[in-house]
Amino acid sequence: MNTNLCRIAGTPLTKVVDFGKQPLGNGFLEPRHFGDEYFFPMAVGFSEQSMMFQLIEQPAPEKMFHDHYAFYSSTSSFMARHFKEFADQVLRSGYPEKQDPFVVELGCNDGIMLKNFAARGIRHLGIEPSLNVAQEANKHGVRTCSEFFSEQLAATIVRENGQADAFLAANVMCHIPDILGVVKGIKKLLKPTGVVMFEDPYLGDVIAKTSYDQIYDEHVFLFSALSIRYLFGLHGMELIDVQPQTTHGGSMRYVLAHQGAHPVKDSVARLVASEKEQGLDRLATFEQFRINVEQSRANLVKLLKDLKARGKRVAGYGATSKSTTILNYCGIGPELIEYISDTTPIKQGKFTPGMHIPVVPYQAFKDNPPDYAVLFAWNHAEEIMAKESEFMAAGGKWIVHVPDVKVL
């Protein structure tokens, strides 16, 4: 979808950063597909009316989410723990009614969160547009349908199951261009006392850390409390709580309800005040972000070229969607990064989108470690550092680019 208008307010967007031609973040491919690889012009804009930071153009959803989508949440033990805590919090919150609660999750992936409800015999439904991961969820006993969520689907769910006590999503809402349609669907699906709880990468962290790799084809929006309050306010719903999360390099969990259904916690006013202080409601902040992004690119390219000139071997760690933005924006290919090691079998033996760096199994990193490893999965740094003491003991060094480009 190509629009120079804000998807929420319908008013013109101001372009703030242009990342040039980018491939699909998760579009890992074989050499036979190099010739017909898909690219789109990736730029982000800001609306001072809705305070929403968004992609100006996004590929069609079916190009990104399909029956061979290359991401399974359950491959991370850290995320499995995180989603168990999320599920526990939903149940503790008292929002779901004690009598036969019904929980719906949008973008449930392979059932990593909903299985915690299924195990307790709680009525649930997962909505997952990527067929291969939806089938995986069903295999694990999580009732899942493979469709895109809409007002029409919400009406069908209500007809067949009744209204939902809780509507959940994690790292999904920011993927949906027709977010207005989704909010209308949620309003229809949710009981008068029901709650919406979702979390996504947080705009405030992206701006503070210059973590521009959070911007890729799937992330059509980066949210703040200001923009979420505006969006749901258009449909008679209000933000009642916010809870910062450490996942994905800084996320925010938003809790919303029908206007007046639940008291609004102080956390909302506190976060809104801090966002205004950070300037998340002003264009000038995003213009400074562009300058910081350009500087980060220059620093990373210089560091890699210097290492290459000194005869050092550099590999990547974690073939993430986020790494696609960095590699293509910075023009980093196999001449600077020899390979990227990844534990996801579906990516191994393929090449990175756009820059075509080979993706190898993790064992190759163990058997033939580089001198330096670029930590593309920097949001899992703690988990990774604990696992890689051997690499560091042998003199291996890490390169990070968030919040600054440096060798650890």
C-alpha positions as CSV (number, residue, x, y, z in Angstrom):
1,M,0.0,0.0,0.0
2,N,1.4,3.4,-1.0
3,T,0.0,6.4,0.8
4,N,1.4,9.8,1.7
5,L,-1.5,10.1,4.1
6,C,-1.5,9.0,7.7
7,R,-3.4,5.7,8.0
8,I,-5.1,7.0,11.2
9,A,-5.9,10.6,10.7
10,G,-6.0,10.7,6.8
11,T,-3.8,13.9,6.8
12,P,-0.5,14.2,4.9
13,L,2.5,12.5,6.4
14,T,5.9,14.1,6.6
15,K,8.7,11.8,5.4
16,V,11.5,11.6,8.0
17,V,13.9,8.8,7.0
18,D,14.3,7.2,3.5
19,F,15.9,3.7,3.7
20,G,16.0,3.3,-0.1
21,K,15.0,0.0,-1.8
22,Q,14.5,-2.8,0.7
23,P,13.6,-6.5,0.3
24,L,11.2,-8.3,2.7
25,G,12.7,-8.5,6.2
26,N,12.0,-12.2,6.4
27,G,12.5,-13.0,2.7
28,F,15.5,-15.4,3.1
29,L,16.0,-17.0,-0.3
30,E,17.9,-19.5,-2.5
31,P,20.3,-18.4,-5.3
32,R,17.7,-19.4,-8.0
33,H,15.4,-16.7,-6.7
34,F,18.0,-13.8,-6.7
35,G,16.9,-12.6,-10.1
36,D,13.2,-12.1,-9.2
37,E,13.6,-10.9,-5.6
38,Y,11.0,-8.4,-4.5
39,F,12.0,-4.9,-3.3
40,F,9.9,-1.9,-2.2
41,P,10.8,1.8,-1.4
42,M,11.0,1.9,2.4
43,A,10.6,5.3,4.0
44,V,9.0,6.3,7.3
45,G,6.8,9.4,8.0
46,F,5.2,11.1,11.0
47,S,1.8,12.6,11.5
48,E,1.6,15.5,13.9
49,Q,-2.1,15.0,14.2
50,S,-2.2,11.3,15.2
51,M,1.4,11.3,16.5
52,M,1.8,8.0,14.6
53,F,5.2,7.0,13.2
54,Q,4.6,4.8,10.2
55,L,5.9,3.3,6.9
56,I,4.8,5.4,3.9
57,E,4.6,2.3,1.7
58,Q,4.2,-1.3,2.8
59,P,4.1,-4.5,0.8
60,A,0.8,-6.3,0.5
61,P,0.2,-8.5,3.7
62,E,0.1,-11.8,1.7
63,K,3.7,-11.1,0.5
64,M,4.9,-11.0,4.1
65,F,2.6,-13.6,5.9
66,H,2.0,-16.8,4.1
67,D,2.3,-20.6,4.3
68,H,6.1,-20.6,4.5
69,Y,6.6,-17.7,7.0
70,A,10.1,-18.1,8.5
71,F,9.5,-17.3,12.1
72,Y,8.4,-19.5,15.0
73,S,8.2,-17.8,18.4
74,S,8.8,-21.0,20.3
75,T,12.5,-21.2,19.1
76,S,13.3,-18.8,21.9
77,S,13.2,-20.1,25.5
78,F,13.3,-16.5,26.7
79,M,10.1,-15.6,24.7
80,A,8.4,-18.8,26.0
81,R,8.9,-17.6,29.6
82,H,7.9,-14.0,28.7
83,F,4.6,-15.2,27.2
84,K,3.8,-17.5,30.1
85,E,4.2,-14.4,32.4
86,F,2.0,-12.4,30.0
87,A,-0.7,-15.1,30.2
88,D,-0.4,-15.3,34.0
89,Q,-0.8,-11.5,34.2
90,V,-4.0,-11.6,32.1
91,L,-5.5,-14.2,34.5
92,R,-4.3,-12.4,37.7
93,S,-5.6,-9.1,36.5
94,G,-9.2,-10.1,37.2
95,Y,-10.3,-8.6,33.8
96,P,-11.5,-12.0,32.4
97,E,-14.7,-13.0,34.0
98,K,-14.5,-15.9,36.4
99,Q,-17.4,-17.6,34.6
100,D,-16.2,-19.4,31.5
101,P,-13.9,-16.7,30.2
102,F,-13.1,-16.5,26.5
103,V,-9.7,-15.2,25.3
104,V,-8.8,-14.3,21.7
105,E,-5.2,-13.7,20.5
106,L,-4.4,-12.0,17.3
107,G,-1.3,-13.3,15.5
108,C,-0.9,-16.2,17.9
109,N,2.1,-17.7,15.8
110,D,2.7,-21.3,16.9
111,G,0.5,-21.0,20.1
112,I,3.4,-20.0,22.4
113,M,1.1,-17.8,24.6
114,L,-2.3,-19.3,24.1
115,K,-1.1,-22.8,25.1
116,N,-1.0,-21.4,28.7
117,F,-4.8,-20.8,28.5
118,A,-5.4,-24.1,26.7
119,A,-3.6,-26.0,29.5
120,R,-6.0,-24.5,32.0
121,G,-9.0,-25.5,29.9
122,I,-9.9,-21.8,29.2
123,R,-11.9,-21.1,26.0
124,H,-9.6,-19.5,23.5
125,L,-9.1,-18.8,19.8
126,G,-5.9,-17.9,18.0
127,I,-6.0,-15.9,14.8
128,E,-2.9,-16.5,12.7
129,P,-2.7,-15.6,9.0
130,S,0.4,-17.6,8.2
131,L,-0.9,-21.1,7.5
132,N,2.2,-23.0,8.4
133,V,2.5,-21.5,11.9
134,A,-1.3,-21.8,12.5
135,Q,-1.1,-25.5,11.7
136,E,1.7,-25.8,14.3
137,A,-0.5,-24.1,16.9
138,N,-3.4,-26.5,16.2
139,K,-1.0,-29.4,16.5
140,H,-0.1,-28.2,20.1
141,G,-3.8,-28.1,21.1
142,V,-4.3,-24.4,20.6
143,R,-7.6,-23.7,18.7
144,T,-6.4,-21.5,15.8
145,C,-7.9,-20.2,12.5
146,S,-5.8,-19.0,9.7
147,E,-7.3,-15.7,8.6
148,F,-6.7,-12.0,8.6
149,F,-8.6,-10.2,11.4
150,S,-11.4,-7.9,10.4
151,E,-14.7,-6.5,11.6
152,Q,-16.4,-9.2,9.6
153,L,-14.3,-12.0,11.3
154,A,-15.0,-10.4,14.7
155,A,-18.8,-10.7,14.0
156,T,-18.4,-14.4,13.0
157,I,-16.4,-15.1,16.2
158,V,-19.1,-13.4,18.4
159,R,-21.8,-15.4,16.6
160,E,-20.0,-18.7,17.2
161,N,-18.4,-18.1,20.6
162,G,-19.9,-15.0,22.2
163,Q,-17.9,-11.8,23.1
164,A,-14.3,-12.0,24.4
165,D,-13.2,-11.1,27.9
166,A,-9.6,-10.4,26.7
167,F,-8.2,-9.6,23.3
168,L,-4.4,-10.2,23.3
169,A,-1.6,-9.6,20.8
170,A,2.2,-9.5,21.0
171,N,4.3,-7.9,18.3
172,V,1.4,-8.0,15.9
173,M,-0.6,-4.8,16.0
174,C,2.3,-2.8,14.6
175,H,2.2,-5.1,11.5
176,I,-1.3,-4.2,10.4
177,P,-1.8,-1.4,7.9
178,D,-5.6,-1.4,8.3
179,I,-5.3,-0.8,12.1
180,L,-8.6,1.2,12.0
181,G,-10.4,-1.9,10.8
182,V,-8.8,-4.0,13.5
183,V,-9.9,-1.5,16.2
184,K,-13.5,-1.6,14.9
185,G,-13.3,-5.4,15.0
186,I,-12.0,-5.3,18.6
187,K,-14.8,-3.0,19.7
188,K,-17.3,-5.4,18.3
189,L,-15.6,-8.5,19.7
190,L,-15.0,-7.2,23.3
191,K,-17.5,-7.6,26.1
192,P,-18.5,-4.3,27.8
193,T,-16.1,-5.2,30.7
194,G,-13.5,-6.8,28.5
195,V,-9.9,-5.6,28.0
196,V,-7.4,-5.4,25.2
197,M,-3.8,-6.1,26.1
198,F,-1.1,-5.9,23.5
199,E,2.6,-5.2,23.3
200,D,4.9,-4.0,20.5
201,P,8.3,-2.4,20.1
202,Y,8.2,1.0,21.7
203,L,8.8,4.1,19.7
204,G,10.4,5.9,22.7
205,D,13.1,3.3,22.9
206,V,13.7,3.3,19.1
207,I,14.3,7.0,19.1
208,A,16.4,7.0,22.3
209,K,18.6,4.1,21.1
210,T,18.7,4.9,17.4
211,S,17.5,1.3,16.9
212,Y,16.4,1.9,13.3
213,D,16.5,-1.8,12.6
214,Q,13.1,-2.0,14.2
215,I,11.8,-0.4,11.0
216,Y,11.2,-3.1,8.3
217,D,8.4,-4.2,6.0
218,E,6.3,-5.9,8.7
219,H,6.5,-3.0,11.1
220,V,4.1,-0.5,9.5
221,F,3.8,1.4,12.8
222,L,6.0,2.1,15.8
223,F,3.6,3.0,18.6
224,S,3.7,5.4,21.6
225,A,1.1,5.9,24.3
226,L,0.2,9.2,22.6
227,S,-0.6,7.6,19.2
228,I,-2.4,4.6,20.8
229,R,-4.6,6.9,22.9
230,Y,-5.5,8.9,19.8
231,L,-6.2,5.7,17.7
232,F,-8.5,3.9,20.2
233,G,-10.0,7.2,21.3
234,L,-11.5,7.5,17.8
235,H,-13.6,4.4,18.6
236,G,-14.7,5.2,22.1
237,M,-12.0,3.2,23.8
238,E,-9.4,4.4,26.3
239,L,-5.9,3.5,27.5
240,I,-6.1,2.4,31.1
241,D,-2.6,1.1,31.8
242,V,0.9,0.9,30.3
243,Q,3.7,-1.5,31.3
244,P,7.2,-1.2,29.9
245,Q,8.8,-4.5,28.7
246,T,12.4,-5.4,28.0
247,T,11.6,-7.7,25.0
248,H,12.6,-6.7,21.5
249,G,15.0,-4.1,22.8
250,G,12.3,-2.2,24.5
251,S,8.5,-2.8,24.2
252,M,5.4,-1.4,25.7
253,R,2.3,-3.3,26.8
254,Y,-0.9,-1.3,26.4
255,V,-4.1,-2.1,28.3
256,L,-7.3,-0.7,26.8
257,A,-11.0,-0.9,27.5
258,H,-14.3,0.6,26.5
259,Q,-14.6,4.2,27.7
260,G,-15.4,4.3,31.4
261,A,-15.4,0.5,31.9
262,H,-12.3,0.4,34.2
263,P,-10.3,3.1,36.2
264,V,-7.4,4.6,34.3
265,K,-4.1,4.0,36.2
266,D,-1.5,6.8,36.9
267,S,1.0,5.0,34.7
268,V,-0.8,6.4,31.6
269,A,-0.4,10.1,32.6
270,R,3.2,9.5,33.6
271,L,4.1,7.9,30.3
272,V,2.3,10.6,28.3
273,A,4.1,13.3,30.1
274,S,7.5,11.6,29.5
275,E,6.7,11.2,25.8
276,K,5.9,14.9,25.5
277,E,9.2,15.6,27.2
278,Q,11.0,13.3,24.8
279,G,9.3,15.1,21.9
280,L,7.4,12.2,20.5
281,D,4.6,14.6,19.5
282,R,7.0,16.9,17.5
283,L,8.4,16.6,14.0
284,A,11.8,18.0,15.1
285,T,12.5,14.9,17.2
286,F,12.2,12.7,14.1
287,E,14.4,14.9,12.0
288,Q,17.1,14.5,14.6
289,F,16.5,10.7,14.6
290,R,17.3,10.8,10.8
291,I,20.6,12.5,11.5
292,N,21.4,9.9,14.2
293,V,20.5,7.0,11.8
294,E,22.8,8.3,9.1
295,Q,25.7,8.7,11.6
296,S,25.1,5.1,12.9
297,R,25.3,3.8,9.3
298,A,28.6,5.7,8.6
299,N,30.1,4.4,11.9
300,L,29.2,0.7,11.3
301,V,30.4,0.7,7.7
302,K,33.7,2.3,8.7
303,L,34.3,-0.2,11.5
304,L,33.7,-3.2,9.2
305,K,35.9,-1.8,6.5
306,D,38.7,-1.1,9.0
307,L,38.5,-4.7,10.3
308,K,38.5,-6.1,6.8
309,A,41.6,-4.0,6.0
310,R,43.3,-5.5,9.1
311,G,42.5,-9.0,7.8
312,K,40.0,-9.8,10.5
313,R,37.1,-12.3,9.9
314,V,33.7,-11.0,10.7
315,A,30.4,-13.0,10.8
316,G,26.9,-12.2,11.8
317,Y,25.0,-13.7,14.7
318,G,21.2,-14.1,14.3
319,A,19.6,-13.8,10.8
320,T,16.8,-11.5,12.0
321,S,14.3,-9.5,10.0
322,K,15.9,-6.5,11.7
323,S,19.3,-7.3,10.2
324,T,17.7,-7.0,6.7
325,T,17.2,-3.2,7.2
326,I,20.8,-2.7,8.5
327,L,22.5,-4.8,5.7
328,N,20.6,-3.2,2.9
329,Y,20.6,0.4,4.2
330,C,24.3,0.2,4.9
331,G,25.1,-1.8,1.8
332,I,26.9,-4.5,3.7
333,G,27.3,-7.8,1.8
334,P,29.5,-11.0,2.0
335,E,32.6,-8.9,1.2
336,L,32.3,-7.5,4.8
337,I,30.4,-10.2,6.6
338,E,31.4,-13.8,5.7
339,Y,28.2,-15.5,6.9
340,I,25.4,-15.2,9.5
341,S,24.8,-18.0,11.9
342,D,21.2,-18.8,12.9
343,T,19.4,-21.6,14.8
344,T,16.2,-21.5,12.7
345,P,16.3,-24.5,10.3
346,I,14.1,-22.9,7.7
347,K,16.7,-20.1,7.2
348,Q,19.8,-22.3,7.1
349,G,21.3,-22.9,3.7
350,K,19.6,-19.7,2.4
351,F,20.9,-16.2,1.8
352,T,19.9,-12.9,3.4
353,P,17.3,-10.8,1.6
354,G,18.9,-8.2,-0.7
355,M,22.6,-8.5,0.2
356,H,22.8,-12.3,-0.2
357,I,25.1,-13.2,2.8
358,P,25.0,-17.0,3.4
359,V,23.0,-18.1,6.5
360,V,24.6,-21.1,8.1
361,P,23.7,-23.4,11.0
362,Y,24.8,-22.4,14.5
363,Q,27.3,-25.3,14.5
364,A,29.3,-23.6,11.7
365,F,29.8,-20.6,14.1
366,K,31.1,-23.1,16.8
367,D,33.3,-25.0,14.4
368,N,34.8,-22.0,12.6
369,P,34.4,-18.9,14.9
370,P,35.2,-15.5,13.4
371,D,37.3,-12.9,15.1
372,Y,34.3,-10.6,15.4
373,A,30.6,-11.3,15.4
374,V,28.0,-8.6,14.6
375,L,25.2,-9.2,17.1
376,F,22.1,-8.7,14.9
377,A,19.9,-10.3,17.6
378,W,21.1,-7.6,20.0
379,N,17.7,-7.6,21.8
380,H,18.6,-11.1,23.1
381,A,22.1,-10.0,24.1
382,E,21.8,-11.3,27.7
383,E,20.7,-14.8,26.6
384,I,23.4,-14.9,23.9
385,M,26.3,-13.7,26.0
386,A,25.5,-16.3,28.7
387,K,25.6,-19.0,26.0
388,E,28.8,-17.8,24.2
389,S,31.4,-17.6,27.0
390,E,33.6,-20.0,25.0
391,F,33.6,-17.7,22.0
392,M,34.7,-14.8,24.2
393,A,37.2,-16.8,26.2
394,A,38.9,-17.7,22.9
395,G,39.3,-14.0,22.1
396,G,36.1,-13.6,20.0
397,K,34.6,-10.0,20.1
398,W,31.1,-8.7,19.6
399,I,30.1,-5.8,17.5
400,V,26.9,-4.0,18.4
401,H,25.2,-1.0,16.8
402,V,22.6,-0.1,19.5
403,P,22.6,2.4,21.1
404,D,26.0,3.1,19.6
405,V,28.3,1.3,17.1
406,K,31.1,-0.3,19.2
407,V,33.1,-3.4,19.9
408,L,32.2,-5.0,23.2
